[in-house]
Amino acid sequence: MSSLFPTPPERICLLRLSAIGDVSHVLPTLRVLQKNWPQSKITWIIGQTELALVQDIAGVEFIPFDKKRGYKALLDLRTTLNQRQFDLLLNMQISPRAALASLCIRAPIKLGYDQKRGKLLHNLLVNHRIAAVDAQHVLDSFLEFPRALGLDIDEIRWDLPIPAAAQQKIAEIIPPNRGCLVVNPCSSVRARNYRNWSIDSYVGIIDHAAEKFNLQTVLTGGPADTERAYATAICQKAHSNPINLVGKTSLKELLAVLACARLVISPDTGPAHMANAVGTPVIGLYATSNPQRSGPYSHPQLTVNRYSDAIRKEFGKDVTDVRWGQRVRNPAAMDLISLEDVKKRLPEALKIAALQDQ
């Protein structure tokens, strides 16, 4: 039993607003809490966009936080929680917005990150801390929260629901008699966020997968103009007629697509982690961010990792000599990933998928 709680807390508040990938990484922590303290009432304060991914999880109250409303979102949260009292807050996000949101949450125990990772206002607004562990994957850093509470972590489960309606809609689009490769070519559109592999490289792997393994490629992604244009260019150049669903699915429909795939190819972005959460093997494409920190969690051997090469080329240093999580802000970095790198991963990813079917 937890040293902080001789008996399970009655009311727990979990604060993690964003982003899609990180919300996916929180799920194993949520499942640990539910397994160890099944009678505890859990409230999760979460971003409005991210809510769509998890809102049907049983036994959790979700309070949406719409960051587009700016300071009004904080006023909304304060009003919602005005008469609420929790026994425990898990403050699982380090950002000014999350710090201010935590001020709206009444709890005698506010568990946050260790001093080194905390930074910003976070360190001032927590009164208990998780263990300081260097060089952790994001998902493992989240699991430090239940560890700090003395809870048993004997398995890692996501158990992310997929509505029947979403499954049915996708079943009508994707051919059932042919293996499906999902390619999510783009990461989110942000300034100096150079994570996308080249269009020609995606075309090369898509046509290779069709010719060598008879895989039908489905393109997925968000509604941003950049993502739509990328997908259109890939479809125009590829000979194997990919199905283009970029910008055409809800988050739950996207989850259904990822779940029915034999494998997924993606750079560092939310759908890669959603795929991992539903058990689909993911070939991650990593050069500008460190896959040991933010790569697909379950099958790291499938990831194409050119991060150390990119660090050396950009900074003239070994990867061990830069800070954990250092990004490479060079648009040419993803060119370090070759088509052959990805081709080599396909047989093992398909083998894993076959074993999971047994």
N, C-alpha and C positions, 0 to 999 in steps of 0.2 A: 504494500500500500504506500501511497505517496507520503513523503515526510511533510509536505505542505498541507495534505488533506488526509487525515486519519480515516475519514469517511468520504465517499465520493461527493464532489461539489454538486449542488442542486442545479446551478445555472452557470453555464460557460459561454463566454463570448469569444468568437474567433474573428480577428480582424485581418483580412487579406483582400484588398480591393482588386488588384490586377496582377499580371495579365493572364491571357488564356493559358499559356504554358505553365505559369507559376500556379494558377488555380488547379490545374491538373496535378501538379506536384504536391499540393496540399492534401489531396484526397487520401493518400495512405495515412497521414496523420489523423484526419477525421475518422477513418475506420478504426484506428487504434483507440481513440477516445471512445467511440461507440462500443467497441468490444469490451474494454476494461470498465467503463462506467455507463452501462446501458440505461440506467435510470436518469442520468444527467440530461438536462434540457440544454441543447446546443443552439446558439444563435450565431449566424455567420453574416458579418457585414461585408458586402462584396460589391464590386463594380457593376453598373447597370448592364453593360455588354456581357460581362463574364457570367452574370446570373443565368442567362439563357442556357448555358452549358450544364448547370448543376441544380437548377431550381426544383427538379423532380426527385431529388435524393430524399428518401424517407427519413423522418425523425429529426429534421433540421429546419429551423426557422431562418429564412433569409431576409435580410434588410438591404435593399439596393441603395447604392450610392452613385448618383449620376454626376460624374466629374465635369460634364459639360455645363452644369449649372453653377460652377465656380463656388464662391463662398456660400451661395444659397443652398448647395448640397449639405454643407456643414450645419446650416440652420435647420434644414429638414431633419438631419440626423439628431440634432440636439432636441428637437421637438418630439421626435419618435421615441427617444430614450429618456425623456424628461422624468418619468416616474419609474424607470427601470433600475434594478440593482442586480449585479452579477456577483458571483463568488470568485470568478477567475476570468481574466482577460488574457488571451494569447495574442500578443501584438506581433504579427508575422510579416510586417512590411516596414521597410526603412525608407521613408520619404516624408517630406514636409506635410503632404496631404494626409497621409496615414497618421502622422503624429498629431495633427490637429483633430482628426477624427477620434483619436483615442481619448482626447480631453472630454468628449461627450459620453464616455463610457464609465460608469461608476462600478468599481470593483476593488476590494481591498488588496488583491494580489494581481499585479500586472506583470506578466512574464514576457520578457523580450530577449533580444539578442545580447551576446556578450559585449563587453566594452569596446573591443577592437572592431567588431562588425557593426555595432550600433550606430555610431556617428549621428550627425545632425541633431535634431530634437529628440530622437528616439531615446538616447541615453538618459535624458532628463525626465522622461515620462514613463519609465518602467521601474519597478522596485525589486524584481527578481530576474535572474538571467539564465539563459541556457549555457551549456559548457562551451568554452572557447576551443574550437577545432579548426585547424588550418586545412585549406585546400579540399573543401567538401563540395559534392554535388548539391545543387539547390534542394533537391528532394531530401537528401540526407540531412541537410541543415534544418529543414522543417521537422524531421523526426527527432531532432534534439529537444523539441518542446515536450512531447510526451516522455522522453527519457528524463528530462529534468523533473518531471512529476512522478517519477518512479514507476511508470507503466511498462508492461511487458510488450515488446515488439517481436513477436515470433513469426510474423508473416507480413508481406507488403501487398495490400489489396487496393484496387481503385474502385471496382464495382460501379462503374459509371452507367446509369440507365440510358437505354436507347428506346424511345417510344415506338410502338408498333406502327403508327402512322408514318413515321420517318423511314422505317425499314421497308414498308410497303411501297412508298414512293420511289425509293432508290432501287428496289427490286424491279420496278417497271422500266427503269432507265438503263441499268447495267445488265448486259447479257449474262444469264445464269449458267450457260454452258461453256464459259471460257474464263480462265483465270484473269484476275484484275490486278493491274499495277496502278497504284495511285501516285501521281507526281504532283506535289504541291510546290510549284517552282519558285514562288516569291515569299519573302518575309514581309512583315508589315512595313508600310511606307513611312519612314522617318528620316530625318536629316542624317546624312553620312552613315547610313545603315547598310553597308555593302556586304550583303550575305547571299545574293542571288547568283547562281551559276549562269553561264551563258546560254542563250537561246539555242545555238547550234549544238552545244553539249547535251542539252535536254533532248533535242531532236535525235541525236545520235543514240542515246540510251533507250529512248522510246522505240525507235525502229529496230534496234538490236533485240530488245525484249520481245517484240512481236515476232521477229524472224527466228530467234533462237529458242524461245520458250512459249510462243503462241499466247503472249499476254496482251490483253486489251488494256490500253492505258486510259485512265480517267484523270483529267486535270482538275485540280481543286484550288480554291483560294477565295479571297475576299472581293468585295465589290469596287475597290479602288481602281481608278482609270489605268494606273500603271500595271496592275495585276491583269486586268482584262486585256490590255494591249500585248502584254507578254504572252498570254495564253493564245491569243489570236495569231501571233507570229509563229508560235510553236506549231499550231494546227496547220498553218499554211505551208510550212516547210516539211513537216513529217509525212512520210508515205503511208503510215499505218493507221491513219484516221482516228486520232484520239477523240474521246468524248470530252467536250469542254463544259465543265460545270462551274467554272470560276465566276464567282459573284451570283450564283444561281441557287445556292442552298442556305438554309438556316444552319445554325451551329449544330443542332441535333441531326439534321439531314446530313451535314458534313460528317458527323460522327458515325452515322450509318454507312456512309461511303467508305470511311476508313476501316470500319469493322469488317466489311465484306471483302476487303482487298487481301490478296496474297502477301503483298508487301507494299511499303510506301517509300518513296524517295523524296527528301525534303531538306532544305537548309534549316538553320536554327530559327524556328518559328512555332507558333502555337499548335498547328495541326500535327506536327511531328510528335508532340507530347500527348496530344489527344489520341493519336494512333497507338502509341505505346500504352496508354491507359486502357485501351480495349484489346490489347494483346497482339496487335499486328506488328510484325517485324519491320523496323525502320532503318533504312540506309540514310544516315545523316550526312550532310555535306557541310563540313566545318573547316574554315580557314581563318575567318575574322573573329571568331569567338571560340572559347575553350570547351571542347566537348566533355572534358572531365568535370566541368562545372555545370554545363547546361545541355549536354547531349541527351539523346534518347536513352532512357535509363536501363531498360531490361536487357538489351543485346548490344553492349558497347563495341563488341568486335566487328559489328557491321558498319560502324561509322567510318567514313573516309576522313581522316584527321590530318590536315595539312596546317594546323594551327602553329605548331612549332616552327615550320618552315616560314610561315608568314611573319611570325615574331622576329625570327632571325633576319629576314630580308628587310623588315620595316625598322627595327630598332638596333640591329646588330648585336642582339643578346640571345642567350639561351632562354627557353621558356621558364626555367626555374628562377631567372633573375628579374622577372617582371612581376608586378602585383597580380594576385589571383583575380581573374576576371578581366584582365587587360584586353581591350578591344583593339583590333587592327582597323584603322579607318582609311583603307586604301581600296579603291574600286577594282584594282587588278588582282587583289589577293585571292579571290575565288578561282582565278585562272590557274592557280597551283594545283587544283583538282583536275586530273585528267579523265578522259572518257574511260580509259583502261582501268583506272582506280575503281570506278563504279561498276564496270562490267564484272570485275573479279568478285564483287560482293553478291551478285545476283544468285549464283547457285547456293551459297550458304543461307541466304535469306529465304529462299524457296524451300530449302531443306528444313529450316526451323518451322516454317509454316506447315509443311507436311507432317512433321512430328506433332505439332499442336493439334492437328486434325485427328490424330489417332486416339 
